Amino acid sequence: LLNSPINHFDETGMRVDTGLHWLHVASNENLTYYFLHESRGRIAIDEMGILPDYQGYAMHDHWLSYYTYFECIHLLCNAHHLRELIYASEQYGQIWPTQLIQCLLDIKNAVEEALNEDLSSLTEEQLKQYNQQYDEILTQGKAEIPILIKEKKKGRVKRHKSHNLHARLEEHKDEVLGFMNNLFLPFDNNLAERDVRMAKLKQ
């Protein structure tokens, strides 16, 4: 796994006796490594012994502990983004999430078509078009996110729940669109999610 160009990382809560532990997983198409620990964060990931020395692409779901490792190149799971965007669209009635869903799916289809044609990359025109579309949707989306008024005079202004999703998609654009810029990279982290699912189901 340390020599693998791409690894998928995930974690899920597991009951051990009467306490909560975390089942961590690191995997690629051929290998899966499981590690059970009381911690969900950096202590467990360090003891697991993969991410501290890993220098390839690390696909994950934006759990902040992963971002404390700087040797690897981070990628973000777009299956998570699609679920969060659907929720934001249905719950808050905002338009930008629906537009971004379509944008991501259009890029995914373009990548699949390119791979089917044995191409090594999208065209410069496609890359320019999708980058511009992605940026424009997020720029327009800022106007849709309500500004919440703080109740107390002191303290930070409370942010709308869709703000964090929007900020992540804007600030981590390269990690979101890694699969577009390099056809070798995955769209989502479903591989790792499948690896933890059966352990969760068995419990």
Backbone as ProteinMPNN parsed JSONL, in Angstrom:
{"seq_chain_A": "LLNSPINHFDETGMRVDTGLHWLHVASNENLTYYFLHESRGRIAIDEMGILPDYQGYAMHDHWLSYYTYFECIHLLCNAHHLRELIYASEQYGQIWPTQLIQCLLDIKNAVEEALNEDLSSLTEEQLKQYNQQYDEILTQGKAEIPILIKEKKKGRVKRHKSHNLHARLEEHKDEVLGFMNNLFLPFDNNLAERDVRMAKLKQ", "coords_chain_A": {"N_chain_A": [[0.828, -1.216, 0.0], [1.987, 1.236, 0.702], [3.542, 1.657, -1.503], [1.711, 1.996, -3.467], [0.226, 3.867, -6.121], [-2.267, 5.078, -5.763], [-4.375, 5.291, -2.971], [-7.246, 4.476, -0.998], [-8.997, 5.861, 1.743], [-10.787, 5.436, 4.792], [-13.091, 5.45, 7.595], [-15.003, 3.953, 10.232], [-17.403, 3.862, 12.876], [-17.284, 1.417, 15.479], [-18.652, -0.918, 17.781], [-17.001, -2.034, 20.604], [-16.918, -4.296, 23.084], [-18.298, -2.408, 25.533], [-17.685, 0.037, 24.535], [-16.911, 2.72, 22.194], [-15.127, 2.207, 19.293], [-12.969, 2.668, 16.405], [-12.961, 1.563, 13.115], [-10.494, 1.625, 10.891], [-9.559, 1.978, 7.47], [-7.39, 1.29, 4.752], [-6.964, 1.107, 1.332], [-6.541, -0.363, -1.978], [-7.149, -1.387, -5.387], [-6.409, -4.022, -5.122], [-5.609, -4.676, -2.524], [-6.486, -4.625, 0.954], [-6.345, -2.998, 4.025], [-7.003, -3.29, 7.394], [-7.582, -1.579, 10.475], [-8.094, -1.379, 13.837], [-9.039, 0.903, 16.362], [-9.177, 2.941, 19.359], [-9.313, 5.608, 18.835], [-10.428, 8.041, 16.459], [-8.95, 9.846, 15.105], [-5.777, 11.457, 14.523], [-3.973, 10.048, 16.195], [-4.629, 7.331, 15.899], [-4.32, 7.044, 13.114], [-1.615, 7.556, 12.802], [-0.544, 5.356, 14.207], [-1.485, 3.324, 12.631], [0.174, 3.487, 10.45], [0.45, 4.056, 7.683], [-0.398, 6.467, 6.211], [1.409, 8.442, 7.374], [3.844, 8.092, 6.004], [3.167, 7.975, 3.387], [3.247, 8.781, -0.082], [1.72, 8.981, -2.324], [-1.431, 9.367, -4.106], [-4.116, 10.21, -2.04], [-7.275, 9.272, -1.444], [-10.165, 10.452, 0.115], [-12.762, 11.423, 2.502], [-12.674, 14.069, 3.365], [-12.309, 14.16, 6.111], [-10.858, 15.893, 8.69], [-8.51, 15.108, 9.972], [-7.045, 13.72, 8.093], [-5.915, 15.717, 6.6], [-3.721, 16.542, 7.987], [-1.517, 15.374, 7.078], [1.136, 15.731, 4.921], [2.74, 14.679, 2.955], [1.443, 13.214, 1.044], [-0.824, 13.431, -1.834], [-3.854, 14.94, -1.798], [-7.197, 13.807, -2.445], [-10.691, 14.339, -2.95], [-13.785, 12.762, -2.127], [-16.295, 12.476, -4.45], [-18.752, 11.236, -4.403], [-19.651, 11.672, -1.838], [-19.901, 14.448, -2.008], [-21.976, 14.687, -3.895], [-24.136, 13.6, -2.472], [-24.338, 15.434, -0.353], [-24.863, 17.765, -1.779], [-27.335, 17.165, -2.954], [-28.886, 17.023, -0.631], [-28.629, 19.716, 0.259], [-29.921, 21.026, -1.807], [-32.56, 19.994, -1.672], [-33.271, 20.513, 0.981], [-32.868, 23.251, 1.456], [-33.663, 24.576, -0.798], [-31.984, 25.801, -2.634], [-30.409, 26.821, -5.719], [-27.817, 26.501, -6.779], [-26.623, 24.03, -5.799], [-27.915, 21.999, -7.326], [-27.118, 22.703, -9.89], [-24.365, 22.31, -9.683], [-24.223, 19.603, -9.185], [-25.039, 18.604, -11.698], [-22.922, 19.59, -13.225], [-20.673, 18.179, -12.159], [-21.444, 15.557, -12.809], [-21.547, 15.744, -15.575], [-18.843, 16.158, -16.148], [-17.827, 13.745, -15.189], [-19.023, 11.942, -17.004], [-17.785, 12.82, -19.367], [-15.142, 12.158, -18.815], [-15.352, 9.356, -18.646], [-16.073, 8.781, -21.284], [-13.76, 9.612, -22.596], [-11.912, 7.784, -21.567], [-12.968, 5.423, -22.59], [-12.332, 5.777, -25.211], [-9.68, 5.471, -25.147], [-8.139, 7.719, -24.55], [-5.728, 9.948, -23.115], [-6.259, 12.224, -21.728], [-8.671, 14.869, -21.121], [-9.739, 17.258, -23.609], [-8.142, 20.474, -24.166], [-10.038, 22.427, -24.519], [-12.304, 21.295, -23.322], [-11.413, 21.111, -20.642], [-11.064, 23.821, -20.017], [-13.699, 24.731, -20.341], [-15.156, 23.249, -18.37], [-13.829, 23.965, -16.007], [-14.379, 26.702, -15.923], [-17.173, 26.648, -15.786], [-17.605, 25.34, -13.336], [-16.45, 27.22, -11.546], [-18.099, 29.46, -12.009], [-20.616, 28.574, -11.149], [-20.197, 28.259, -8.382], [-19.537, 30.877, -7.708], [-21.922, 32.25, -8.282], [-23.479, 30.864, -6.501], [-22.8, 31.837, -3.991], [-24.381, 34.059, -3.538], [-26.787, 32.921, -2.969], [-26.647, 31.753, -0.506], [-27.833, 32.238, 2.658], [-27.202, 35.023, 4.863], [-26.674, 34.818, 8.184], [-27.841, 36.428, 11.087], [-26.09, 37.242, 13.994], [-26.971, 36.356, 17.34], [-25.933, 37.338, 19.704], [-23.997, 40.158, 20.807], [-21.265, 39.82, 20.898], [-18.833, 37.567, 19.477], [-18.607, 35.222, 16.676], [-20.33, 35.567, 13.518], [-23.04, 33.478, 12.924], [-22.951, 30.825, 10.595], [-24.718, 29.774, 7.663], [-25.924, 26.429, 7.128], [-25.276, 25.369, 4.639], [-23.061, 26.714, 3.956], [-20.516, 25.688, 4.717], [-20.187, 23.46, 3.038], [-20.167, 24.712, 0.529], [-17.872, 26.333, 0.841], [-15.87, 24.385, 1.139], [-15.948, 23.124, -1.387], [-15.124, 25.209, -2.941], [-12.602, 26.026, -1.9], [-11.124, 23.694, -2.057], [-10.888, 22.936, -4.711], [-9.05, 21.699, -6.521], [-8.68, 19.182, -5.369], [-11.244, 18.182, -5.542], [-11.706, 18.08, -8.3], [-9.747, 16.399, -9.196], [-9.998, 13.99, -10.601], [-10.762, 14.85, -13.099], [-8.599, 16.262, -14.09], [-6.641, 14.372, -14.191], [-6.953, 11.439, -15.659], [-6.413, 9.022, -14.615], [-7.127, 8.995, -12.022], [-9.583, 8.349, -9.384], [-13.178, 9.0, -9.226], [-14.598, 8.895, -6.867], [-14.771, 7.716, -3.411], [-15.719, 5.184, -3.11], [-14.652, 2.626, -3.085], [-13.245, 2.279, -0.621], [-15.387, 2.717, 1.102], [-16.993, 0.503, 0.554], [-15.314, -1.439, 1.571], [-15.452, -1.089, 4.355], [-18.079, -1.522, 4.815], [-19.108, -4.182, 5.068], [-18.07, -5.123, 7.485], [-19.355, -3.405, 9.242], [-21.997, -4.093, 8.705], [-22.029, -6.787, 9.525], [-21.675, -6.475, 12.255]], "CA_chain_A": [[0.0, 0.0, 0.0], [2.873, 2.4, 0.713], [4.066, 1.826, -2.859], [0.598, 2.13, -4.399], [0.049, 5.259, -6.558], [-3.528, 5.587, -5.224], [-5.004, 4.557, -1.884], [-8.511, 4.999, -0.483], [-8.998, 5.844, 3.207], [-12.087, 5.678, 5.406], [-13.199, 4.948, 8.957], [-16.384, 3.83, 10.684], [-17.513, 3.519, 14.289], [-17.581, 0.013, 15.815], [-18.788, -1.171, 19.204], [-16.1, -3.04, 21.156], [-17.457, -4.424, 24.439], [-19.305, -1.362, 25.737], [-17.13, 1.317, 24.113], [-16.834, 3.049, 20.778], [-13.839, 2.186, 18.613], [-13.059, 3.049, 15.0], [-12.326, 0.678, 12.156], [-9.856, 2.398, 9.826], [-9.219, 1.162, 6.314], [-6.614, 1.829, 3.632], [-7.112, 0.062, 0.322], [-6.526, -0.094, -3.409], [-7.939, -2.387, -6.111], [-5.94, -5.379, -4.834], [-5.284, -4.901, -1.121], [-7.244, -3.884, 1.966], [-5.717, -3.058, 5.346], [-7.913, -2.858, 8.452], [-6.913, -1.226, 11.723], [-9.084, -1.003, 14.847], [-8.409, 1.758, 17.38], [-10.126, 3.738, 20.147], [-9.33, 6.968, 18.306], [-10.769, 8.234, 15.054], [-8.091, 10.851, 14.512], [-4.371, 11.347, 14.152], [-3.276, 9.023, 16.979], [-4.873, 6.037, 15.252], [-3.766, 7.045, 11.761], [-0.168, 7.404, 12.971], [-0.246, 3.977, 14.598], [-1.789, 2.482, 11.474], [1.469, 3.426, 9.804], [0.452, 4.185, 6.224], [-0.42, 7.873, 5.785], [2.573, 9.257, 7.746], [4.941, 7.947, 5.043], [2.616, 7.754, 2.05], [3.541, 9.89, -0.979], [0.869, 8.909, -3.509], [-2.734, 10.042, -4.028], [-4.943, 9.726, -0.936], [-8.691, 9.59, -1.632], [-10.887, 10.371, 1.389], [-14.021, 12.174, 2.563], [-12.439, 15.37, 3.977], [-12.092, 14.108, 7.552], [-9.762, 16.853, 8.819], [-7.276, 14.446, 10.406], [-6.26, 13.339, 6.916], [-5.215, 16.884, 6.081], [-2.511, 16.804, 8.769], [-0.421, 14.657, 6.409], [1.507, 16.613, 3.819], [3.552, 13.992, 1.958], [0.56, 12.678, 0.007], [-1.642, 14.361, -2.608], [-5.214, 14.655, -1.353], [-8.338, 13.805, -3.359], [-11.936, 14.299, -2.186], [-14.806, 11.854, -2.655], [-17.428, 13.191, -5.037], [-20.015, 10.608, -3.996], [-20.048, 12.458, -0.666], [-20.357, 15.775, -2.452], [-23.287, 14.564, -4.54], [-25.138, 13.405, -1.419], [-24.491, 16.694, 0.37], [-25.484, 18.729, -2.686], [-28.749, 16.793, -3.048], [-29.503, 17.449, 0.627], [-28.707, 21.181, 0.281], [-30.941, 21.43, -2.774], [-33.887, 19.625, -1.191], [-33.544, 21.077, 2.3], [-32.819, 24.709, 1.496], [-34.226, 25.117, -2.021], [-30.992, 26.583, -3.367], [-30.245, 26.361, -7.099], [-26.432, 26.164, -7.106], [-26.273, 22.623, -5.624], [-28.4, 21.234, -8.474], [-26.26, 23.034, -11.022], [-23.052, 21.704, -9.496], [-24.419, 18.159, -9.394], [-25.019, 18.365, -13.136], [-21.566, 19.865, -13.682], [-19.818, 17.053, -11.782], [-21.849, 14.378, -13.58], [-21.125, 15.978, -16.954], [-17.399, 15.908, -16.198], [-17.654, 12.297, -15.017], [-19.367, 11.309, -18.286], [-16.746, 13.175, -20.332], [-13.965, 11.355, -18.466], [-15.628, 7.972, -19.038], [-16.007, 8.718, -22.743], [-12.348, 9.714, -22.974], [-11.277, 6.507, -21.225], [-13.456, 4.429, -23.555], [-11.643, 6.04, -26.475], [-8.243, 5.313, -24.86], [-7.478, 9.009, -24.503], [-4.977, 10.147, -21.873], [-6.75, 13.415, -21.04], [-9.699, 15.646, -21.797], [-9.177, 18.297, -24.467], [-7.941, 21.77, -23.519], [-11.32, 23.126, -24.577], [-13.158, 20.713, -22.285], [-10.894, 21.506, -19.334], [-11.375, 25.236, -19.842], [-15.149, 24.859, -20.195], [-15.622, 22.71, -17.082], [-13.279, 24.807, -14.942], [-15.139, 27.958, -15.908], [-18.534, 26.34, -15.335], [-17.495, 25.049, -11.91], [-16.212, 28.483, -10.834], [-19.271, 30.334, -12.14], [-21.69, 28.046, -10.295], [-19.889, 28.577, -6.991], [-19.62, 32.335, -7.554], [-23.347, 32.586, -8.214], [-24.035, 30.226, -5.319], [-22.564, 32.649, -2.792], [-25.514, 34.968, -3.354], [-27.948, 32.15, -2.511], [-26.466, 31.296, 0.877], [-28.293, 33.328, 3.546], [-26.324, 35.548, 5.91], [-27.4, 34.723, 9.446], [-27.504, 37.488, 12.043], [-25.734, 36.682, 15.299], [-27.903, 36.731, 18.397], [-25.227, 38.092, 20.729], [-23.145, 41.206, 20.26], [-19.919, 39.285, 20.755], [-18.746, 36.253, 18.833], [-18.671, 35.188, 15.217], [-21.644, 35.437, 12.899], [-23.366, 32.09, 12.631], [-23.014, 30.569, 9.169], [-25.744, 28.862, 7.176], [-25.395, 25.065, 7.058], [-24.739, 25.072, 3.314], [-21.839, 27.504, 3.749], [-19.321, 24.854, 4.826], [-20.088, 22.67, 1.809], [-19.761, 25.636, -0.532], [-16.488, 26.737, 1.09], [-15.002, 23.236, 0.846], [-15.896, 22.921, -2.831], [-14.386, 26.331, -3.518], [-11.218, 26.043, -1.429], [-10.442, 22.441, -2.401], [-11.272, 22.633, -6.088], [-8.106, 20.763, -7.134], [-8.944, 17.843, -4.833], [-12.555, 17.771, -6.048], [-11.63, 17.826, -9.741], [-8.562, 15.617, -9.531], [-10.353, 12.97, -11.59], [-10.874, 15.504, -14.395], [-7.276, 16.684, -14.538], [-5.824, 13.172, -14.37], [-7.945, 10.384, -15.888], [-5.957, 7.869, -13.843], [-7.62, 9.128, -10.649], [-10.995, 7.988, -9.212], [-14.204, 10.022, -8.987], [-15.142, 8.803, -5.51], [-14.107, 6.858, -2.434], [-16.613, 4.05, -2.901], [-13.884, 1.412, -2.814], [-13.023, 2.193, 0.829], [-16.69, 2.595, 1.758], [-17.399, -0.906, 0.434], [-14.447, -2.237, 2.43], [-15.884, -1.026, 5.755], [-19.516, -1.779, 4.922], [-19.463, -5.533, 5.518], [-17.78, -5.209, 8.921], [-20.44, -2.682, 9.906], [-23.202, -4.892, 8.535], [-21.903, -7.978, 10.361], [-21.882, -6.11, 13.649]], "C_chain_A": [[0.861, 1.264, 0.0], [3.43, 2.681, -0.673], [2.972, 2.02, -3.898], [0.436, 3.59, -4.825], [-1.23, 5.902, -6.023], [-3.984, 4.692, -4.084], [-6.279, 5.272, -1.449], [-8.513, 4.839, 1.033], [-10.4, 6.158, 3.734], [-12.059, 5.142, 6.82], [-14.673, 4.884, 9.333], [-16.4, 3.406, 12.14], [-17.905, 2.068, 14.488], [-17.691, -0.121, 17.327], [-17.838, -2.291, 19.603], [-16.405, -3.134, 22.646], [-18.527, -3.341, 24.618], [-18.84, -0.002, 25.219], [-17.13, 1.491, 22.608], [-15.388, 3.005, 20.309], [-14.063, 2.596, 17.163], [-12.308, 2.041, 14.141], [-11.808, 1.542, 11.006], [-9.503, 1.455, 8.682], [-8.367, 1.97, 5.344], [-6.624, 0.745, 2.568], [-6.871, 0.586, -1.083], [-7.304, -1.218, -4.094], [-7.587, -3.812, -5.697], [-5.783, -5.694, -3.355], [-6.162, -4.056, -0.204], [-6.59, -4.092, 3.322], [-6.682, -2.484, 6.373], [-7.125, -2.582, 9.73], [-7.954, -0.706, 12.7], [-8.413, -0.208, 15.964], [-9.493, 2.533, 18.121], [-10.295, 5.143, 19.583], [-9.761, 6.979, 16.847], [-9.703, 9.063, 14.331], [-6.639, 10.472, 14.337], [-3.635, 10.25, 14.915], [-3.413, 7.657, 16.297], [-4.214, 5.967, 13.883], [-2.249, 6.923, 11.803], [0.197, 5.961, 13.282], [-0.535, 2.994, 13.471], [-0.572, 2.383, 10.552], [1.494, 3.521, 8.292], [0.541, 5.656, 5.812], [0.811, 8.683, 6.212], [3.704, 9.212, 6.723], [4.462, 7.848, 3.599], [2.807, 8.993, 1.165], [2.712, 9.857, -2.262], [-0.392, 9.741, -3.342], [-3.579, 9.388, -2.929], [-6.385, 10.21, -1.131], [-9.427, 9.41, -0.304], [-12.084, 11.312, 1.361], [-13.892, 13.496, 3.324], [-12.445, 15.327, 5.495], [-10.803, 14.873, 7.833], [-8.449, 16.221, 9.268], [-6.409, 14.048, 9.216], [-5.426, 14.509, 6.409], [-4.016, 17.296, 6.935], [-1.308, 16.077, 8.183], [-0.124, 15.365, 5.088], [2.355, 15.936, 2.746], [2.699, 13.508, 0.781], [-0.156, 13.804, -0.735], [-3.1, 14.011, -2.331], [-6.221, 14.731, -2.501], [-9.596, 13.685, -2.518], [-13.004, 13.493, -2.913], [-16.013, 12.633, -3.177], [-18.761, 12.497, -4.809], [-20.551, 11.312, -2.755], [-20.597, 13.814, -1.083], [-21.737, 15.706, -3.083], [-24.39, 14.401, -3.499], [-25.401, 14.711, -0.674], [-25.167, 17.754, -0.496], [-26.977, 18.445, -2.862], [-29.486, 17.254, -1.794], [-29.676, 18.966, 0.661], [-29.791, 21.684, -0.659], [-32.34, 21.184, -2.243], [-34.25, 20.34, 0.108], [-33.683, 22.595, 2.273], [-33.35, 25.372, 0.221], [-33.279, 25.997, -2.81], [-30.746, 25.962, -4.75], [-28.831, 25.865, -7.378], [-26.084, 24.697, -6.851], [-26.709, 21.744, -6.804], [-27.526, 21.473, -9.697], [-24.896, 22.356, -10.899], [-23.124, 20.185, -9.621], [-24.314, 17.829, -10.88], [-23.622, 18.583, -13.709], [-20.64, 18.691, -13.39], [-20.154, 15.804, -12.593], [-21.47, 14.522, -15.05], [-19.63, 15.703, -17.117], [-17.123, 14.408, -16.096], [-17.949, 11.563, -16.324], [-18.304, 11.589, -19.342], [-15.476, 12.363, -20.089], [-14.162, 9.902, -18.904], [-15.567, 7.795, -20.548], [-14.559, 8.766, -23.227], [-11.612, 8.408, -22.697], [-11.705, 5.416, -22.196], [-12.777, 4.573, -24.912], [-10.126, 5.959, -26.329], [-7.48, 6.629, -24.916], [-6.789, 9.185, -23.149], [-5.449, 11.367, -21.094], [-7.948, 13.986, -21.784], [-9.019, 16.699, -22.679], [-9.002, 19.589, -23.679], [-9.248, 22.556, -23.473], [-12.269, 22.611, -23.499], [-12.713, 21.165, -20.902], [-11.223, 22.967, -19.03], [-12.858, 25.433, -19.574], [-15.61, 24.418, -18.815], [-15.074, 23.514, -15.903], [-14.066, 26.094, -14.799], [-16.546, 27.735, -15.368], [-18.556, 26.102, -13.829], [-17.354, 26.349, -11.109], [-17.445, 29.389, -10.862], [-20.413, 29.876, -11.246], [-21.443, 28.414, -8.839], [-19.949, 30.085, -6.736], [-21.069, 32.777, -7.414], [-23.986, 32.019, -6.947], [-23.852, 31.027, -4.05], [-23.75, 33.558, -2.49], [-26.744, 34.247, -2.817], [-27.852, 31.748, -1.05], [-26.828, 32.43, 1.828], [-27.217, 33.751, 4.541], [-27.13, 35.564, 7.204], [-26.913, 35.798, 10.414], [-27.214, 36.851, 13.4], [-26.659, 37.223, 16.381], [-27.228, 37.589, 19.466], [-24.315, 39.129, 20.059], [-21.727, 40.704, 20.021], [-19.967, 37.919, 20.067], [-18.895, 36.341, 17.331], [-20.11, 35.084, 14.727], [-21.878, 33.972, 12.553], [-23.533, 31.898, 11.13], [-24.132, 29.593, 8.833], [-25.128, 27.486, 6.956], [-24.811, 24.721, 5.697], [-23.427, 25.815, 3.044], [-20.599, 26.617, 3.754], [-19.108, 23.999, 3.585], [-19.583, 23.541, 0.674], [-18.284, 26.021, -0.389], [-15.515, 25.612, 0.765], [-14.826, 23.044, -0.657], [-15.101, 24.028, -3.52], [-12.905, 26.258, -3.163], [-10.431, 24.811, -1.872], [-10.796, 21.987, -3.815], [-10.357, 21.583, -6.722], [-8.343, 19.335, -6.656], [-10.279, 17.296, -5.332], [-12.453, 17.32, -7.502], [-10.363, 17.076, -10.152], [-8.829, 14.611, -10.628], [-10.49, 13.551, -12.995], [-9.498, 15.832, -14.97], [-6.321, 15.521, -14.759], [-6.774, 11.985, -14.469], [-7.61, 9.096, -15.144], [-6.6, 7.843, -12.451], [-9.115, 8.831, -10.552], [-11.895, 9.187, -8.951], [-14.628, 10.059, -7.533], [-14.331, 7.848, -4.656], [-14.929, 5.598, -2.146], [-15.87, 2.761, -2.582], [-13.681, 1.23, -1.31], [-14.343, 2.046, 1.576], [-17.206, 1.164, 1.685], [-16.579, -1.782, 1.371], [-14.892, -2.209, 3.894], [-17.338, -1.462, 5.919], [-19.84, -3.147, 5.498], [-19.162, -5.729, 7.005], [-18.886, -4.54, 9.718], [-21.733, -3.513, 9.869], [-23.179, -6.122, 9.438], [-22.15, -7.642, 11.822], [-23.364, -5.875, 13.926]], "O_chain_A": [[0.502, 2.256, -0.635], [3.758, 3.826, -0.987], [3.265, 2.189, -5.082], [0.5, 4.478, -3.974], [-1.287, 7.118, -5.844], [-3.98, 3.468, -4.214], [-6.381, 6.497, -1.519], [-8.085, 3.809, 1.553], [-11.103, 7.019, 3.205], [-11.114, 4.457, 7.209], [-15.49, 5.652, 8.825], [-15.517, 2.676, 12.59], [-18.75, 1.54, 13.766], [-16.919, 0.487, 18.069], [-17.862, -3.371, 19.013], [-16.183, -2.179, 23.391], [-19.547, -3.357, 23.929], [-19.516, 1.004, 25.434], [-17.322, 0.539, 21.852], [-14.527, 3.688, 20.864], [-15.193, 2.839, 16.741], [-11.154, 1.712, 14.418], [-12.588, 2.115, 10.246], [-9.189, 0.285, 8.899], [-8.588, 3.163, 5.14], [-6.325, -0.413, 2.861], [-6.974, 1.783, -1.354], [-8.05, -1.934, -3.427], [-8.389, -4.723, -5.901], [-5.82, -6.862, -2.968], [-6.532, -2.93, -0.535], [-6.315, -5.224, 3.72], [-7.127, -1.343, 6.25], [-6.138, -3.255, 10.029], [-8.622, 0.291, 12.427], [-7.351, -0.591, 16.456], [-10.583, 2.757, 17.594], [-11.311, 5.794, 19.829], [-9.49, 6.04, 16.098], [-9.57, 8.994, 13.11], [-6.309, 9.323, 14.043], [-2.764, 9.588, 14.352], [-2.434, 6.927, 16.141], [-3.618, 4.95, 13.529], [-1.655, 6.267, 10.948], [1.128, 5.407, 12.698], [0.106, 1.947, 13.376], [-0.317, 1.339, 9.952], [2.472, 3.106, 7.671], [1.485, 6.039, 5.122], [1.228, 9.558, 5.454], [4.447, 10.184, 6.583], [5.268, 7.658, 2.688], [2.56, 10.117, 1.602], [2.976, 10.624, -3.188], [-0.433, 10.687, -2.556], [-3.734, 8.167, -2.896], [-6.675, 11.399, -1.0], [-9.333, 8.357, 0.328], [-12.387, 11.921, 0.335], [-14.877, 13.996, 3.867], [-12.576, 16.377, 6.124], [-9.758, 14.541, 7.273], [-7.38, 16.753, 8.97], [-5.182, 14.037, 9.315], [-4.348, 14.309, 5.85], [-3.363, 18.296, 6.637], [-0.206, 16.154, 8.726], [-1.009, 15.568, 4.257], [2.661, 16.555, 1.727], [3.187, 13.409, -0.345], [-0.107, 14.966, -0.331], [-3.529, 12.89, -2.607], [-6.124, 15.576, -3.391], [-9.591, 13.011, -1.488], [-13.115, 13.533, -4.138], [-16.666, 13.36, -2.428], [-19.809, 13.113, -5.002], [-21.756, 11.526, -2.629], [-21.623, 14.268, -0.577], [-22.578, 16.57, -2.835], [-25.459, 14.997, -3.629], [-26.551, 15.052, -0.398], [-25.957, 18.553, 0.006], [-27.787, 19.37, -2.913], [-30.582, 17.809, -1.881], [-30.737, 19.46, 1.043], [-30.494, 22.647, -0.352], [-33.21, 22.049, -2.344], [-35.401, 20.727, 0.31], [-34.516, 23.16, 2.983], [-33.474, 26.596, 0.166], [-33.722, 26.851, -3.578], [-30.858, 24.75, -4.93], [-28.653, 24.91, -8.134], [-25.304, 24.138, -7.622], [-25.969, 20.857, -7.23], [-27.232, 20.544, -10.449], [-24.338, 21.886, -11.891], [-22.185, 19.556, -10.109], [-23.603, 16.906, -11.276], [-23.19, 17.836, -14.586], [-19.9, 18.252, -14.271], [-19.257, 15.075, -13.016], [-21.112, 13.54, -15.7], [-19.205, 15.094, -18.099], [-16.29, 13.871, -16.826], [-17.205, 10.66, -16.708], [-17.957, 10.705, -20.125], [-14.815, 11.933, -21.033], [-13.253, 9.289, -19.464], [-15.069, 6.782, -21.039], [-14.181, 8.048, -24.154], [-10.786, 7.974, -23.499], [-10.893, 4.577, -22.584], [-12.663, 3.606, -25.666], [-9.38, 6.319, -27.239], [-6.307, 6.653, -25.288], [-7.234, 8.622, -22.149], [-5.086, 11.536, -19.93], [-8.206, 13.63, -22.933], [-7.836, 16.988, -22.495], [-9.639, 19.779, -22.643], [-9.524, 23.262, -22.503], [-12.955, 23.394, -22.843], [-13.54, 21.558, -20.079], [-11.614, 23.302, -17.912], [-13.239, 26.203, -18.692], [-16.37, 25.129, -18.158], [-15.775, 23.72, -14.912], [-14.381, 26.523, -13.689], [-17.051, 28.538, -14.583], [-19.433, 26.611, -13.13], [-18.054, 26.552, -10.117], [-17.789, 30.01, -9.857], [-21.104, 30.702, -10.65], [-22.363, 28.833, -8.136], [-20.368, 30.516, -5.662], [-21.405, 33.576, -6.54], [-24.91, 32.609, -6.388], [-24.657, 30.916, -3.125], [-24.082, 33.796, -1.329], [-27.646, 34.882, -2.271], [-28.864, 31.437, -0.423], [-26.187, 33.48, 1.803], [-26.423, 32.93, 5.0], [-28.149, 36.247, 7.299], [-25.712, 36.039, 10.537], [-27.988, 36.03, 13.892], [-27.074, 38.382, 16.347], [-27.862, 38.458, 20.064], [-23.923, 38.983, 18.901], [-21.069, 41.109, 19.063], [-20.984, 37.226, 20.075], [-19.257, 37.381, 16.782], [-20.987, 34.58, 15.427], [-21.02, 33.314, 11.964], [-24.178, 32.709, 10.464], [-24.452, 28.7, 9.618], [-23.944, 27.381, 6.635], [-23.934, 23.862, 5.607], [-22.766, 25.576, 2.034], [-19.725, 26.767, 2.9], [-17.977, 23.831, 3.131], [-18.674, 23.151, -0.059], [-17.54, 26.035, -1.369], [-14.457, 25.852, 0.182], [-13.716, 22.83, -1.144], [-14.481, 23.802, -4.559], [-12.049, 26.412, -4.034], [-9.214, 24.877, -2.043], [-10.978, 20.797, -4.072], [-10.841, 20.67, -7.392], [-8.225, 18.387, -7.433], [-10.428, 16.089, -5.523], [-13.036, 16.308, -7.89], [-9.959, 17.116, -11.314], [-7.982, 14.398, -11.496], [-10.351, 12.824, -13.979], [-9.261, 15.699, -16.171], [-5.306, 15.669, -15.439], [-7.344, 11.568, -13.461], [-8.438, 8.188, -15.058], [-6.618, 6.808, -11.785], [-9.846, 9.033, -11.521], [-11.44, 10.244, -8.514], [-14.977, 11.118, -7.011], [-13.35, 7.255, -5.104], [-14.835, 5.022, -1.062], [-16.398, 1.896, -1.883], [-13.92, 0.144, -0.781], [-14.413, 1.328, 2.574], [-17.791, 0.665, 2.646], [-17.093, -2.762, 1.909], [-14.729, -3.202, 4.604], [-17.782, -1.74, 7.033], [-20.744, -3.273, 6.324], [-19.905, -6.417, 7.705], [-19.306, -5.054, 10.754], [-22.455, -3.616, 10.86], [-24.192, -6.463, 10.049], [-22.761, -8.426, 12.549], [-23.739, -5.557, 15.055]]}, "name": "protein", "num_of_chains": 1, "seq": "LLNSPINHFDETGMRVDTGLHWLHVASNENLTYYFLHESRGRIAIDEMGILPDYQGYAMHDHWLSYYTYFECIHLLCNAHHLRELIYASEQYGQIWPTQLIQCLLDIKNAVEEALNEDLSSLTEEQLKQYNQQYDEILTQGKAEIPILIKEKKKGRVKRHKSHNLHARLEEHKDEVLGFMNNLFLPFDNNLAERDVRMAKLKQ"}
